[in-house]
Amino acid sequence: MSDWSALLADEKQKPYFIQLLQQVEQARQQSIVYPAPEHVFNALKLIEPDQVKVVILGQDPYHGPGQAHGLSFSVPDGVKLPPSLRNILKAIQLDYPDSSPPQNGDLTRWAVQGVLLLNTVLTVEQGKAHSHANWGWETFTDTLIKRLADQHENIVFLLWGAHAQKKERLIDDNKHCVLKTVHPSPLSAHRGFFDAHHFRKANDYLQSVGRTPVSWSA
């Protein structure tokens, strides 16, 4: 089994990454930063590289109290569903109309099945979206995406919106399935997100290559 530490050990020793962690720690001393330190790398704690079946890329963590817990688009059980997540769950119901709607927005249930829920920036200041953009997180997560794509195969990459679609250049689509559509936010979801059927298409691809499909409505 390959693991993230082996995949990223050299990256974590680079000066930019050490400086990045120091900058985040300094920010925590001056303001509220999400998610909590123990949750920053949650996406990598719940799944190993060779278990990844699907990658869902988000931009940066939710910036409201109690929302971010280290998984893109996900919120802890009991937290009100953010609009984008509500649209994601609606799209699943459209793809699988006979399934029961999920009872909460905690997507840990997907992660343990092989879904890497990765934001491209892993921290944010409370109330300030994109406040930690261009600090170095993008370099780290770009490296992660490229090495995952280079060293494994038959992964579905769901690229929603222009920000996520910029990462297509890191992925060999001869080895993987790349699905693109608009972002699930209320500003754009009506322009094709619900018609993209990404959840059903992802499972169709996984089955076609002999991998177990994801139970999206579990």
Secondary structure, DSSP 8 states (H G I E B T S, - for coil): ---HHHHHHHHHTSHHHHHHHHHHHHHHHHS-EES-GGGTTHHHHS--GGG--EEEEESS---STTT-SSSTT---TTS---HHHHHHHHHHHHH-TTS---SSS-THHHHTTTEEEEESS--EETTBTTTTTTSSHHHHHHHHHHHHHHH--S-EEEEEHHHHHGGGGGS-TTTSEEEEE--SSTTTGGGTTTTS-HHHHHHHHHHHTT-----TT-
